[in-house]
Amino acid sequence: MNTPAELADRLTGLKDTAGDAVEAALDRAMQDLAASIAANELSGQVLNARTGALRASLEGATLRDGVQSSGTVSAGTPYAAIHEYGGIINRFSRAQAGRRTLRPGKGEYRIVEPEQAYLRPAQDAASDTVIAQLATAVTEVFNA
């Protein structure tokens, strides 16, 4: 590699190769994180499974936008957020189910769900491991 053009071509190739390596490593890390959350946080550490639907809905994904890659782990059940963040659910008794308004004392009741975070703490705990996996992927590209 003697000419500036050859060096530029090599650096361009490294950028693309490094981006692919980071994306692949990030995807593996997100899949591993989803599996870890299902095996630990949703199997008794934070929440106990009743049907397994929340655990089964976990999925890791990556998104690459140009030179930036991001990874997420998400849960796809309607009640995933109420467990993660807590909240109040307004419900009707069966006798009031056909009505559209809440009338205190007329069959309404509230369920107060405390925060039982399972995604955010697992993400925080895994951040150093994910960073190490990404660093290893990039190092392997540049040492090849």
N, C-alpha and C positions, 0 to 999 in steps of 0.2 A: 504494500500500500504506500505508494510514493506520491501520488497526485492528490490535490484537494478534492477532485471529483470522486476518486476512489474512496477517500475517507468519508465524504458526505454520503455516498451510497451505503457504506458500512454502518454509519450511524443511523441512517434512515431504517435500515434493516433491523438494527438492534432495537430501535424504538418500537417497531411493529412486533418483533419477537418478544420483547419485554412486556408490552401491553397484553399480548396473548397469554404469556406466562402468568402475569398478575391476575388476569381474568379467570384463568383456569384454577389458580391457587385460591382465589377468593370464592369461586363457586364451590370448590371442595370444602373450604372452611365454613361456608354458610350451610351446606348440607350436613357437615359434622355437628355444627351448632344446633341445627334443628333436631337432629337425632339425640343429642345430649339433653336438650330441653325435654323432649318426649320421654327419654329414659329416666330422667332425674326429677326436674321440677313438676312435671305432670304425672308423676308416678309416686306421689306421696311427699316429696320434699316441700312443695308449695301447695299443690292441689291434688286431691285424690280423684282418680278417674271413675266416673259412673258409667258412661257409655263408651268412652275412648274416642269420641268424635273430635274433641278439641285436639287431642294428641295426634290423631290421624290427619287433621287439617293443616298441621305445621308444614311449611315448606320454605326452603332457602332458595334465594334467587340472586342473580347478579345482573347489573345493567352497565353497559359500556357506552359512553357518549364521547366519542373522539378519543382523547387520551386519558379520560377519567373513567374509573370503574367504581361502582358502589355495590354493596351487598346488603341484603335484608333477609330476615327471617320473619315470617308472618303467619298468623293463624286465621283460617277462613270460616270460622263459625260465627253466628250472629251474637253469641254471648262472650266471645273472646275478649273484647274491650272492657266489658263490665268486670271481668275477673282481673284484668291487668291494672285498671285504673280505679275501680270501685264506682259506686253510684247508687242511685235510687230507682227502683222499678215500680211504677204505678200499675196496679192490677185491679181487676174487677172480680167479684165473686161470680159464680156461674149464673146466678139470677140476674146480674147486671151486665153480662157480657154483650148483650145486644145494644146497649146504650153507648153513645159516643162521649158522654160527659162524665167527669168524676164528680160525685156528690158525696162530700164527707159524711160518713155515717150510714150511707146507703149502699153498702156492698163493696166499697172501695177498700183496698189495703195496699200498703207499701212494703216493698222488700228492700232493705238497706244492705247492700252488698259491700263489704269492706274491700279495700285494695288488697289483692293477692298477686302482686307482680311476679311474673314468671319469665317474660321475655327480656325486660330491661336489666335485671340483675345478672341473668345468664350472659347477656351481651357484654356487660361490664367485666364480668369474670373472665370472659374469653378474649378480650381485646388484645392482651399481650401475646397470646398464642397466635391469633390471626395476624398480627403485625409481624411476628417471627416467621410465619409461613410465607407471607408476601415477600419479606426480605430474602428468604432462602430462594424463592422462585426467581427473583431479579438477579441475585448473586450467581445462580446457576447459568442464567442467560449470558451474563458478562464474562463468566469464566469458561464458557464453551468455545 
